[in-house]
Amino acid sequence: MLLIFTFESAGEQDKFEFLYQKYKNLCLKKAYDILGDYMLAEDAVSEAYIRVYKNLHKIEDPASNRSIAFVVTIAKNAALTMLTRQKCAAQEELDENWEDDFDLEGEALARLDTQEVFAAIEKLSEELRGVLMLKYAHDLSHKEIGKSLGISENNVTVRLHRARKKLTSMLEKGGD
């Protein structure tokens, strides 16, 4: 991908080129330490320098220790963001596969009386019972549940996992 930066002055362009040439290897090392993959580290550094460009006005002296810290912090945060996205994507895939392989309602009904299942659900906290009911009784997606409860999709996934785990535990014990 080719990005064309438009600078307001030659001084800004010189500042950016100095920052890039001087600190790109340091940023690449930092990103690689976090991500453990050279190609991902390069992507993180590219993203970091886009952010540096957008915040170039905040840098007065590109050779100062403060500028080094600023640029490296941006690179570190870009790498951490990529790492978080990777972990979330992996967790979502795991959750989707788990949900596809496990039919909570069918499994519970096959083993227990319907009254026992409903009694166990009623004993769950409102937070867990709410997401469970929205998912299985109303057949809403994680996105729809998150929107209706004002929480993130990841939070919905976590709550559903906790609710299933708690419910399974309660049903196995025959109570709370």
C-alpha positions as CSV (number, residue, x, y, z in Angstrom):
1,M,0.0,0.0,0.0
2,L,1.4,3.4,-1.0
3,L,0.6,6.3,1.3
4,I,1.3,9.8,0.2
5,F,1.8,12.2,3.1
6,T,1.1,15.8,2.4
7,F,3.3,18.1,4.6
8,E,2.5,21.8,5.2
9,S,6.2,22.6,5.0
10,A,9.6,21.2,4.0
11,G,10.4,21.4,7.7
12,E,7.6,19.0,8.6
13,Q,8.7,16.6,5.9
14,D,12.3,16.8,7.1
15,K,11.1,16.2,10.7
16,F,9.1,13.1,9.6
17,E,11.9,11.7,7.5
18,F,14.4,12.2,10.4
19,L,12.0,10.4,12.8
20,Y,11.5,7.5,10.4
21,Q,15.1,7.0,9.5
22,K,16.4,7.5,13.0
23,Y,13.9,5.4,15.0
24,K,12.3,2.9,12.6
25,N,14.7,0.0,13.6
26,L,14.1,0.7,17.3
27,C,10.3,0.7,16.7
28,L,10.6,-2.5,14.7
29,K,12.5,-4.2,17.5
30,K,9.9,-3.1,20.1
31,A,7.1,-4.3,17.9
32,Y,8.8,-7.6,17.2
33,D,9.4,-8.1,21.0
34,I,5.6,-7.8,21.5
35,L,4.3,-9.6,18.4
36,G,7.0,-12.2,17.8
37,D,6.5,-12.0,14.1
38,Y,8.6,-9.9,11.8
39,M,5.8,-9.3,9.2
40,L,3.3,-8.2,11.9
41,A,6.0,-6.0,13.5
42,E,6.5,-4.3,10.1
43,D,2.7,-3.7,9.9
44,A,2.7,-2.3,13.4
45,V,5.5,0.1,12.6
46,S,3.8,1.2,9.4
47,E,0.7,1.9,11.5
48,A,2.8,3.7,14.1
49,Y,4.3,6.0,11.5
50,I,0.9,6.9,10.2
51,R,0.0,7.9,13.8
52,V,3.3,9.8,14.1
53,Y,2.4,11.7,10.9
54,K,-1.0,12.6,12.3
55,N,0.6,13.8,15.5
56,L,3.7,15.5,14.0
57,H,2.6,18.8,15.3
58,K,3.2,17.6,18.9
59,I,7.0,17.0,18.2
60,E,9.2,20.1,18.5
61,D,12.7,18.6,18.5
62,P,12.8,15.3,16.7
63,A,16.2,14.4,18.2
64,S,15.1,14.9,21.8
65,N,14.6,12.0,24.2
66,R,11.0,13.0,24.5
67,S,10.5,12.5,20.8
68,I,12.2,9.1,20.9
69,A,9.9,8.1,23.8
70,F,6.8,9.5,21.9
71,V,7.6,7.6,18.7
72,V,8.5,4.3,20.4
73,T,5.4,4.5,22.6
74,I,3.2,4.9,19.5
75,A,4.9,1.9,18.0
76,K,4.5,-0.1,21.2
77,N,0.8,0.8,21.3
78,A,0.3,-0.1,17.7
79,A,1.8,-3.5,18.3
80,L,-0.2,-4.1,21.4
81,T,-3.4,-3.1,19.5
82,M,-2.5,-5.7,16.8
83,L,-1.9,-8.3,19.5
84,T,-5.2,-7.6,21.2
85,R,-7.0,-7.8,17.8
86,Q,-5.3,-11.2,17.1
87,K,-6.3,-12.5,20.6
88,C,-9.9,-11.3,20.2
89,A,-10.2,-12.9,16.8
90,A,-8.8,-16.2,18.1
91,Q,-11.1,-16.1,21.1
92,E,-14.2,-15.3,18.9
93,E,-13.3,-18.2,16.6
94,L,-12.9,-20.5,19.6
95,D,-16.2,-19.3,21.0
96,E,-18.0,-19.7,17.7
97,N,-16.6,-23.3,17.3
98,W,-17.6,-24.1,20.9
99,E,-21.1,-22.8,20.4
100,D,-21.5,-24.7,17.2
101,D,-20.4,-27.9,19.0
102,F,-22.4,-27.4,22.1
103,D,-26.2,-27.1,22.3
104,L,-26.8,-25.9,25.9
105,E,-30.6,-26.1,25.7
106,G,-30.6,-29.5,24.0
107,E,-28.0,-31.0,26.3
108,A,-29.8,-29.7,29.4
109,L,-33.2,-30.9,28.3
110,A,-31.9,-34.3,27.4
111,R,-30.5,-34.8,30.9
112,L,-32.9,-32.9,33.1
113,D,-36.4,-32.0,33.7
114,T,-37.4,-28.6,32.3
115,Q,-38.3,-27.3,35.7
116,E,-34.9,-28.0,37.0
117,V,-33.3,-26.1,34.2
118,F,-35.5,-23.1,34.7
119,A,-35.0,-23.2,38.5
120,A,-31.2,-23.2,37.9
121,I,-31.4,-20.3,35.5
122,E,-33.5,-18.3,38.0
123,K,-30.7,-18.7,40.5
124,L,-28.1,-17.1,38.2
125,S,-27.2,-13.4,38.8
126,E,-29.3,-10.9,36.7
127,E,-26.1,-10.1,34.7
128,L,-25.6,-13.7,33.6
129,R,-29.3,-14.6,33.4
130,G,-29.9,-11.6,31.1
131,V,-27.3,-12.5,28.5
132,L,-28.3,-16.2,28.6
133,M,-32.0,-15.4,28.0
134,L,-31.2,-12.9,25.2
135,K,-29.0,-15.5,23.5
136,Y,-31.1,-18.6,23.8
137,A,-34.7,-17.5,24.4
138,H,-34.6,-14.5,22.0
139,D,-31.9,-15.9,19.6
140,L,-30.0,-12.6,19.5
141,S,-26.4,-12.4,18.2
142,H,-23.5,-11.2,20.4
143,K,-23.6,-7.9,18.6
144,E,-27.3,-7.4,19.2
145,I,-27.0,-8.5,22.9
146,G,-24.1,-6.0,23.4
147,K,-26.1,-3.2,21.8
148,S,-29.2,-3.9,23.9
149,L,-27.2,-4.1,27.1
150,G,-24.7,-1.3,26.3
151,I,-21.7,-3.6,26.6
152,S,-19.0,-4.8,24.1
153,E,-19.3,-8.0,22.1
154,N,-16.3,-9.4,24.0
155,N,-18.1,-8.7,27.3
156,V,-21.1,-10.6,26.0
157,T,-18.9,-13.5,25.1
158,V,-17.4,-13.5,28.5
159,R,-20.7,-13.3,30.3
160,L,-22.2,-16.1,28.2
161,H,-19.2,-18.3,29.0
162,R,-19.6,-17.6,32.7
163,A,-23.3,-18.2,32.6
164,R,-22.9,-21.6,30.8
165,K,-20.2,-22.6,33.2
166,K,-22.2,-21.6,36.3
167,L,-25.4,-23.2,34.9
168,T,-23.6,-26.4,34.1
169,S,-22.0,-26.5,37.5
170,M,-25.4,-25.9,39.2
171,L,-27.1,-28.6,37.1
172,E,-24.4,-31.2,37.8
173,K,-24.6,-30.5,41.6
174,G,-28.4,-30.5,41.5
175,G,-28.8,-27.1,43.0
176,D,-26.7,-24.0,43.6
